[in-house]
Amino acid sequence: MSTALALGGALAHLLELPNKIGLPRDQYFTVQTIYRGWNRLAYLLAMQFVSILAVIGMSRRRPNVF
């Protein structure tokens, strides 16, 4: 779930790029202000890291999973 949420921001950038690529410089930077606060998605990366460590810990006795 955390991976899907973390990739949501990247997907939003990808899907809107065709609409923004032709904008003049000033308009482009005006549109970019809608991303304020999206840096909080970085906390999901920490959650992903903890999840990966948990899976490694739970599967250390099962060599085929590791």
C-alpha positions in Angstrom: 0.0 0.0 0.0 2.8 2.4 0.9 4.5 1.7 -2.5 1.3 2.6 -4.3 0.9 5.8 -2.4 4.5 6.8 -2.9 4.3 6.2 -6.7 1.1 8.2 -6.9 3.0 11.5 -6.9 5.4 10.3 -9.6 2.4 9.1 -11.7 0.7 12.5 -11.3 3.9 14.2 -12.6 4.0 11.8 -15.6 0.4 12.3 -16.5 0.4 16.1 -16.4 3.7 16.6 -18.2 2.2 16.8 -21.7 -0.1 19.6 -20.6 2.7 21.6 -18.9 5.6 21.1 -21.2 4.6 23.8 -23.6 3.9 26.5 -21.0 6.0 29.6 -20.8 8.5 29.8 -17.9 6.4 32.0 -15.6 3.2 30.0 -16.1 5.1 26.7 -15.6 6.5 27.9 -12.2 3.0 29.2 -11.2 1.6 25.7 -11.9 4.4 24.1 -10.0 3.2 25.7 -6.7 0.4 23.1 -6.5 3.0 20.6 -5.3 3.5 22.4 -2.0 3.2 19.8 0.8 3.9 16.8 -1.4 7.3 16.4 0.2 5.5 14.7 3.0 5.2 11.7 0.8 8.8 11.0 1.7 7.6 9.6 4.9 6.1 6.8 2.9 9.6 5.8 1.8 10.6 5.4 5.4 7.5 3.2 5.9 8.5 1.1 2.9 12.0 0.6 4.3 10.6 -0.5 7.6 8.2 -2.9 5.8 11.1 -4.4 3.7 13.1 -4.9 6.9 10.1 -6.6 8.5 9.7 -9.0 5.6 13.4 -9.8 5.7 13.1 -10.5 9.4 10.0 -12.7 9.1 11.5 -14.7 6.3 15.1 -15.2 7.5 14.4 -18.8 8.5 12.9 -19.6 5.0 15.8 -19.5 2.5 13.6 -19.9 -0.5 11.9 -16.6 0.4 15.1 -14.7 1.1 
